[in-house]
Amino acid sequence: MDVTLHLAQDPDADALLGRSPLAALTGMLLDQQIPMEWAFKGPATIARRLGADDLDAHEIAAYDPDAFAALLSDKPAVHRYPGSMAGRIQQLCRYLVEHYDGDAEAVWRGVDDGKQLLKRLEELPGFGKQKAQIFLALLGKQLGVRPTGWREAAGAYGAERSYRSVADITGPESLAKVRAHKQEMKAAAKAAKAAKKTTG
């Protein structure tokens, strides 16, 4: 795996995401309740603070939880909720160590069926169906992992020329389109909620 991603909008952080399966999974895990760029910059920040040029599932899984939470909490914090996200990252790494010998790429390596890959991603701690589908779409659209039926398994996120998620971001222009789509979705959800209140 060695491609150029544009999710952190920071060359070093993006380079790590493109070459490190664990960094990509960790960025996806962090991508909630904070701006996407902040989330995907997180893996590079964690690696730097660990004094490494990549993340190591065995090292993170065995790290003292309080020390790891402190590492994420240092200014600038890796996430709005650094303590709880530190716990989640360690959970993910422990799972990878237990089930895949710490090799994040083994989650998708050699899987030839989209449904099976989605199931594997959904089994990862911190990955619900939506997060798993977005990551599956990212694997297919940008990382060259395309088992049979991957688009269908990724749902709407797998559609061609859609601008729904991080899977569709290849630069500033597509980032703006994804942002606009998310705003539309938020506005629609808000309107639906308001309509429900008035009819209820």
Disulfide bonds with the S-S distance in Angstrom:
none
